[in-house]
Amino acid sequence: MSDITMCTSIDCQLAKKCYRKLAEKNLYYQSFAEFKHENDKCEGYMPINIYDDKMDSSN
């Protein structure tokens, strides 16, 4: 479960690679926001691979 603000954007080019868009949501307590994005830049972009690397190194 994610303790982050999830993204609600539907037309962002980075959505398929963004942790904010793809992380598991808490059904009862979750914050959401639509982040500003243009072309291949987004103010809320969080690459998925950063979080995969952290999970692998914690084991």
N, C-alpha and C positions, 0 to 999 in steps of 0.2 A: 504494500500500500504506500502511496506517495504522500509525503508531507510537503507538497509544493503547490503553487497555484497552477492549475491545469489550464490549457489553452482551449478556447471555444471557436477559434477561427476555422472557417470552412474553405477558404480559397488560398491558403498559404502554400507556397512552393516547397517549404521545408517540413511540412507536416508529417511526411512519411519517415523522416529522420529525426524527429524532435521528441525528446523524453516528455515534455509537458503535454504533448498531444496523445502519446501512446501508452503512458504509464497507467497502471491499474488505479481506478478511482475508488475512493471511499464513498459508499452510497449514502451515508448519513452525515458525514462531516467533511466537506471538500470545498475548497475555494476555486473559482473559475474567473478567467479574464480573457478578453480579446486583445492580444498584443498587436502593436503597429508593425506592419511588415510591407516591404516593397522589394520587388524582384527577388533576389536571393539573400535578403537581409531581414532580420526580425529582432526586435528589442528583447524578446523573451526566449529566444532559441536556446535550447539545452540539448546538445548532441547526445544521442543514446550511448555511443561508445564510451564516453566518460564514465557513465554509471555502470556499464558492464565491467569495465576495468576495475572499478572500486569493489564491486561484488566479488570478482575473482581473487583479488589480493587479500580480502578479509577472511578467506577460508584457510 
